[in-house]
Amino acid sequence: MILLIALIALAVWAAVATLVELRRDGFRRTPTDWSRIDGRDVQQHAESGHSYR
């Protein structure tokens, strides 16, 4: 019984640690900088509400 409780506690700890690390890993979605992609026209992909130079 003690081993089962220890295994459940370890699984819960691992799940919580995984969620914490996923929240602070620094990987976030960023908009594409179309000026850095070859063969693309910047004005062609401009989104409304954004100003591009």
Long-range contacts (C-beta under 8 A, 24 or more apart in sequence): none
